[in-house]
Amino acid sequence: MEKLNILCLHGYRQNAEVFKEKTGSFRKIVHKWAKFNYVTAPHKVILVDDINALEDPNIGQSKDEEQYGWFFNRDDKTYRGIRQGGPAIGFEESVQFIEHIFEKEGPFDGVLAFSQGACFLGLLCDLQQRGLTQHIKFNFAIMAGGFKSQSFPHLKYYMDEINLPSMHIFGETDKIIPTEMSEALSQCFEDPKVVRHPGGHYLAASNLQKHDYQSFFKLQLLRKQHKEADTKEKSNY
């Protein structure tokens, strides 16, 4: 059976391999309908001497020197999701990197992202809707532990409701990204599917979420098949 092709964007201080490992249970739930492609962000993150000094040492950041991020919101090239204002250092380079990935490795039907990656994905959704992307074209977005960027250059985003199928997953006891921040991102989308779980800052994948995840993927695959059938029918005339 044809499957959806999904691009996956990791969180801050992670990389493609770490995110792939952390989403194993999620992939098992939806593997009948989707295949996943993981990429590592282009910006290397400054290491900390004590990993336990991080906001949450258990959210899955890489414990070696392969830690990356999508952009920084302070001049010292650090990042915190709850930080207000500040720059977006490296953001344009990350957008160009994703443009390259879509051009060389696409097409992708949808994008799955976690934490800072989900924040970045929200910005990509906005850019795509405004016609400001070249190769980046996708039909749905899945954001886990996501939030709206508070960087000054991004305050002009989110002005118009984003007309794109979306699923927003977040924990009710998330101490890294407060629930209201994830809710605020979901409200930027038209008819968002919201999946809450009782845990913290991670992509939940248990029987409690199984139905929501599978129904969303089934619907996106059905939409793709209908679109392809319509295109084929029109080409015959």
C-alpha positions in Angstrom: 0.0 0.0 0.0 1.2 3.5 -0.8 2.5 5.4 2.3 2.8 9.0 3.2 6.3 10.4 3.1 7.0 12.4 6.3 9.9 14.7 7.0 10.9 14.8 10.7 12.5 17.8 12.5 14.0 17.2 15.9 14.1 19.4 19.0 16.8 21.7 20.4 20.0 19.8 21.5 18.9 16.7 19.5 19.8 15.3 16.1 18.2 13.0 13.6 19.3 9.8 15.2 18.2 10.9 18.7 14.8 11.9 17.4 14.4 8.7 15.4 15.1 6.7 18.6 12.7 8.7 20.6 9.8 8.3 18.1 10.1 4.5 17.7 6.8 3.9 19.4 5.0 6.6 17.4 6.3 5.1 14.2 5.0 1.6 15.2 1.5 3.0 15.7 1.3 4.6 12.2 3.7 2.5 10.1 1.0 1.1 7.9 0.3 4.6 6.5 3.6 6.4 6.7 7.3 6.3 6.3 9.7 8.7 8.0 12.8 10.7 7.0 14.9 12.3 9.7 17.2 15.3 9.2 19.7 17.1 11.5 19.5 20.8 11.9 22.4 22.8 10.5 23.5 24.7 13.6 25.6 23.1 16.2 24.7 23.9 19.8 27.1 25.0 22.5 27.7 22.1 24.8 27.1 22.4 28.6 29.5 20.7 31.1 26.7 19.4 33.2 23.7 17.9 31.3 21.7 17.9 34.5 21.8 21.7 34.5 19.6 21.8 31.4 16.0 22.7 31.6 15.1 19.0 31.5 17.9 16.4 31.1 15.4 13.7 30.2 13.7 15.1 27.1 16.1 13.2 24.8 18.9 15.6 23.9 22.0 14.0 22.6 24.6 13.3 25.3 27.6 13.6 22.9 28.9 16.4 20.7 26.2 16.0 18.1 23.7 18.5 19.4 22.0 20.8 17.0 19.3 23.5 16.7 17.2 25.3 14.1 18.0 28.9 15.3 19.1 30.8 18.4 17.2 33.6 20.2 20.1 35.3 22.0 23.3 36.8 20.8 25.4 34.2 22.7 23.9 31.6 20.4 21.7 29.9 23.0 18.0 29.1 22.9 15.0 28.9 25.2 11.5 28.4 24.0 10.0 30.6 26.8 12.4 33.5 26.1 10.6 36.6 25.1 12.0 38.7 22.2 15.6 38.4 21.0 16.9 37.6 17.5 16.5 34.5 15.3 20.1 33.8 14.5 20.4 31.1 11.8 16.7 30.9 11.0 17.1 31.9 7.3 19.9 29.3 6.9 17.7 26.6 8.3 14.9 27.5 5.9 17.3 27.3 3.0 18.5 23.9 4.4 14.9 22.6 4.4 14.4 24.0 0.9 17.4 21.9 -0.2 16.0 18.8 1.5 12.7 19.1 -0.2 14.4 19.7 -3.6 16.8 16.8 -3.3 15.0 14.2 -1.1 11.3 15.2 -1.5 8.5 15.3 -2.2 7.2 15.0 1.3 3.5 14.8 2.1 3.8 16.1 5.6 6.2 17.2 8.3 6.5 15.9 11.9 8.4 18.0 14.4 9.1 18.2 18.2 9.7 21.2 20.5 12.0 23.8 18.8 11.5 21.8 15.6 7.7 22.2 16.0 8.2 25.9 16.6 10.3 26.0 13.4 7.6 24.0 11.5 4.9 26.5 12.5 7.0 29.2 10.9 7.4 27.1 7.7 3.6 26.6 7.6 3.2 30.4 7.7 5.9 30.9 5.0 4.3 28.3 2.7 0.8 29.8 3.1 2.2 33.2 2.1 3.8 31.7 -1.0 7.3 32.5 0.3 8.8 29.0 -0.2 10.2 27.6 -3.4 10.6 23.8 -3.0 9.0 23.5 0.5 5.5 22.1 -0.2 3.6 19.8 2.2 0.0 19.0 2.9 -0.1 18.6 6.7 1.9 19.3 9.8 2.3 17.4 13.1 3.7 19.4 16.0 4.6 17.8 19.4 5.4 20.2 22.3 5.3 23.1 19.8 4.9 26.8 20.5 5.0 30.2 18.7 8.4 31.8 18.3 8.7 34.9 20.4 11.8 36.1 18.5 11.4 39.7 17.3 11.8 38.8 13.6 8.9 36.3 13.9 6.3 38.5 15.5 5.1 39.4 12.0 4.2 35.7 11.5 0.9 34.1 12.6 -1.1 37.1 11.4 -3.5 35.0 9.2 -5.0 31.7 10.2 -3.1 28.9 8.5 -5.3 26.8 6.2 -3.4 23.4 6.6 -4.4 20.2 8.3 -2.5 20.0 11.5 -2.2 17.8 14.6 -0.9 19.3 17.9 0.4 17.0 20.6 1.3 18.2 24.1 1.5 17.2 27.7 -0.6 18.6 30.5 2.3 18.5 32.9 5.0 19.9 30.5 7.4 22.0 32.5 9.5 23.1 29.5 6.8 24.5 27.3 3.7 25.5 29.2 0.4 24.0 27.9 -0.9 27.5 27.0 2.1 28.0 24.6 1.2 24.9 22.7 -2.4 25.8 22.7 -1.6 29.2 21.3 0.3 27.6 18.3 -2.6 25.3 17.6 -5.0 28.3 17.5 -3.0 29.7 14.6 -4.4 26.9 12.4 -7.8 26.4 10.9 -9.6 23.4 12.5 -6.5 21.9 14.3 -6.6 18.4 15.8 -5.4 18.6 19.4 -4.1 15.6 21.3 -3.4 16.1 25.0 -1.6 13.6 27.1 -1.0 13.5 30.9 2.8 13.6 30.6 5.5 16.1 30.1 7.7 17.4 27.2 7.8 14.4 24.8 5.9 12.9 21.9 3.5 10.5 23.6 2.8 7.2 21.9 0.6 4.9 24.0 -2.8 3.2 23.5 -4.4 6.4 24.7 -3.2 8.3 21.6 -3.4 5.4 19.1 -6.8 6.1 17.7 -6.2 9.9 17.3 -2.9 9.2 15.5 -4.1 6.5 13.2 -7.3 8.4 12.2 -5.3 11.5 11.4 -2.8 9.5 9.2 -5.7 7.6 7.5 -7.4 10.8 6.6 -4.3 12.4 5.2 -3.6 9.3 3.1 -7.1 9.3 1.8 -6.9 12.9 0.9 -3.6 12.2 -1.0 -5.2 9.3 -2.9 -8.3 11.4 -3.9 -6.0 14.3 -5.0 -3.9 11.9 -7.2 -7.0 10.3 -8.7 -8.4 13.8 -9.6 -5.1 14.8 -11.2 -5.0 11.5 -13.2 -8.6 12.0 -14.3 -8.0 15.6 -15.5 -4.9 14.5 -17.4 -7.0 12.1 -19.4 -9.0 14.9 -20.9 
